[in-house]
Amino acid sequence: MKRLVHILGAPLDLGAGRRGVDMGPSALRLTQMGARLEALGITVVDQGNVEVAIAEATDFGDPHCRYAREVAATCGQIFERVFASVEQGAIPITLGGDHSIAAGSVAAVSAVHRGRGARIGLLWIDAHADMNTPESSPSGNVHGMPLAALLGFGPAALVEIGGPGAKVDPRNVAVVGLRAIDEAEKRIVRQSGVHAYTMADIDRRGISAVLEEALRHVLDGTCGVHLSLDVDGLDPEIAPGVGTPVRGGLSYRESHLAMEMVAESRRILGVDVVEVNPILDQHNATAEMGCELVLSAFGKSIL
């Protein structure tokens, strides 16, 4: 059966500490992602963008959880749109925007499959754990909190998107590429029960072994995997256009092999591509890299 993909833009930058990721969906669309997916034999429907509040016209509210109400409102729209896409049999690709959008997209994919008696796995590619809470976060930036919310703790406004409680089981969550974790957050990660893989793990074991193990965890007893790809998980040499670059990330081939292994599982349920900041980019290279990785995740191969 021919696969159907729905592309949804989420130009949200209220969760980030630097402006600019609101232009991420436009930068990713400039790569001709839709047409290139169609060349793989996939039917693609671009559903436009959700509406987002403007920072200059909005009070940031609680400094420990900045713009939480507005972020949650946008994530609520994402939830509704992605939920409808999955119900129609589509694989949603949500283009960010900052990583807080995953509180809506992952919750929606989870809700549809939970309604069918199944649970989903989550593969989170990121330099950061995104498991802070308002109490632990040194910045109060909500894009450092969405995975915590999906696990059922953190800002109530995010946790309750799509209903109260956890949206994913930590046993079926793998975070890959970690190398910048806030001190208080380290304890949260260790106690959470998620499978956390640092760049040191990848250095020692290789990306193939790490991804094989990570996918085994996320697919164990689940109906498939939601891929949440933060481009700052990649090394800044290949993805310079991010607001929080951290040296020593995934290389070009490591990141492509990771996506190729996701494709080989044939169980992809949804995708996020987040934190592309065109203001900080060079010739749209980071958006192009994000597009290339999406194509690899959907089956584009060397031969």
N, C-alpha and C positions, 0 to 999 in steps of 0.2 A: 504494500500500500504506500502511495506517495505521501511523504511527510508534509505536514503543514506547520509553518512557523508564523507567529504573530510578533512583530516588532513594536515595542512601546517605548517612547521616550519619557524620561523622568528628569527634567532639567533642574534638579534640586541641589542647591549649594548651602542651604542653611545649616546643615549638620557639620560642615567643614570649617576649618580655621582660616582657610584662604579662599578668596573668591575665584571663580572661573570655571568650576566644574559644571556649572549650569549650561555651558556651551558644549559639554561632552557629547550629548546626543547628536548635535549638528555635525560635530567633527567625525563621529563614527559613521553617520549617514554619508558623509562626503567620500568615504572609502568605497561606496557602492556595495555595502554589505548585502543588501537585499538581492541585487542582481547577481552577485557572486554566489550566494546561497542557491539561487534559482539555477545557476549553472551546474550545481551538484544534483539537480533533479528534485529540488524542494520547492513547494509552493509557499510564497512569502506574501504576507499582507502587512503593510505598515499602517499602524493604527494611530499615528500621530503622537502627541504628547499629553500628559496629564498637566493640570494647572498647578502652578507653584506660587507661593507668596514671595514678595520681593523684600529683601532684608532691609532696605532703606525705608520701607513703609511699615515695618514690623518691629515691635519691641522684643528683645531677646528673652525676656522673662527671667527665669531662675538661672543664675550664672553657673550653677553646677550641672545644668541640663538645658543648654541654650537652644531657644526656638523649638522646644520639644512639642508644643501644641501644634505649631505650623508643620513641623516635620511629620507628626502623626497624621495630620489632615491629608497631606500629600500621600503618605503611605496607605491611608485608607482608600484613596482613589486608585492607587496602584493595585491594592488588594482586589477591589471590585473588577477592574479591567482584566487583570491576570486570571482571576477566578473564572470569568466568563470565557476567556481564551482556552483555558484547560478543559472546561466543560464542553467546548466545541471540538475538542480533539487536537488542539494546536499545542506546539511547544513554544512557550513565551520566551522572547529575548527582551529583557528590560535594560535599556541603555541609560546609565547615569551620567551625570549626577554623582553625588557622594554615596558612600556605602550604606547610609541609613535607609536607602530605598529598599534594601533587602528585607527589612522588617515587614514590608508589604508584599513583595513578590514571593518570597519563600513561604510566608504564612498562607498565601493564596494557593500555591501549588500543594502545600501540605493539607489545607482544608478540603480541597476537592478529593484527594486520594483518601483522606481520613474518612470522608463521607462514603467512600466505597469499601471501607474496611481495611485499608492499607496504610502504611506509614512510608515516609520518604527518607532517603539519605541526603546528606548535605556535604559537598566538597567545597571548602572555603579557601581560596588561594589568596594569600595576603601577607604582607610584611608584618602586619599588626594583628593582634588577636581579636580586637573589636568586642571585648567582653568586659569593658569598664561599666561601672554604675555611676550615678551622680555622686556617690560617696567616695569612689575610688579615683575618678577621673581628675587629672591635674588641670585639664583645660575646660571641661564642661562641654566639649564638642560631641554632638550626638552621633557623628559617624564612627566614633569609637565605642558605640554601645549596641549596635543592632544584633550581633550574635548573642549577646547576653539576653536581649529581649526575646529572641527566638527560642532560647533555652528556658524562658519563663521567669527571668529576674531582671531587675533594672527599672528603667522609667515605666511607670504604669501605662502611660499613654501609648508606648510602643508595644509593651507586652500584650495589651488587650486588643490589638489590631486583629480582626477576624475572630475575636472571642478570647476569653481569659486563658492563661496557662501556656505551657510550653508548646511550640509548634513542631519541634524536632526532638528526638531522643538523643542524648549526648553519645550513646554507644554507636550511633549511626552518623556522627559528625566527625569529619577530619579537616584540620586546619593545616595547610601546607605552605611553607616559605617563611615562617616566623623568624624575625630577627630584630624587632623593635617592640618590646613589651614594657609597659609602665610597671614600676616596682610593685605597687599594690595589686595590679592586675595579674601578676605572676601567680600569686596565691589563688586567685579566682580560677585561672586556667587549670592549675594543678588539681583543684578540688571539683572542677566541673564534670569530669568524666569524659570529656571529648578526647579525641586522638590528635595530639599536637605534634607537628613535625617541624623542627627548626631547620635553618639552612645548614647547621652543623650536622644534623642527621642526614641531609642530602649529600653533604660533602663526604661523609663517612661511607654511606651505603649506596649512593647513587640514586638518581631520580626514578629509575625504573623500579627498584626494589621498594622505595618509599611509596610510589603511586600504586603499585600492586597491592601493598598492605593497606593503604588508605582506602582504595576502592573495595577491598574485601570487607572492611568495616562498614563503609557507607551502604553497601549493597546487601549486607547480611540481614535477611528477613524483610527487606524493603522492596517496594515496587520499582525503584529506580533512584536516580541521583539528580539533585538540583546543583548546578555549578554556579558558584558565586565568585566571579573573577575580578579582583581588585588589581588594576595594572601596576600598583606600587609593589606588588609581589614580585615583579620582574626587576631585573637590575636596571638602574637609571641609564646605563649606557644604551640600552635598547628601548627604554620607555622613559624618556626625560620629562614628559609632560604630566607630572603628578605634583600634588601639593605637599606630599610628605615623602620625598625620596629617601631611600635608605640603601647605601651601597651594599654590594654582596648578595644581590637577589638572583632569581632564576635567570639562567642564560637563555639565549634564543632557542637553542636546541632542547634544553631541559624543558622549557615551557611548551614547546611544540610536542615533545614526546608525551608530556603529561596530558595534553589535549587529545593526542592520538589514542592514548590508552582509555580515556573517557569514551571516545567514539567506538572503540573496540568492544566496550561493554554493551553497546546497543540499548542502553537503558537511561538515556538522558531525558529528563522531564522538564527542565527549565534552565535558563541561563540569565545571569546578570553580568554586565560589563560596566565597571564603575571607576570613578576617580580620574578619568581623562580630563586634563586641564589644558585646553589649547593655548591659553595665555603663556604657559610655561613650556610649550612644546617646540619642536623644531621640524618645520615642514610637514606637520600632521603625522609625524612618525609614530607617536604613541597610539593614536587612533588606528593607524594602519596596522600596527602590531596587534591591537585588540581585535581587529577584524580578522587578521590572519589566524589568530588563535580560535576564534569562533568557527571559522571554516574547518580547522583541524578537528575541533570537537564534534563537528557534524559530518566528518568522514573524508575530508580532503586529504589525500595521501600523496607520497612522492611517486609511487608507481600505481 
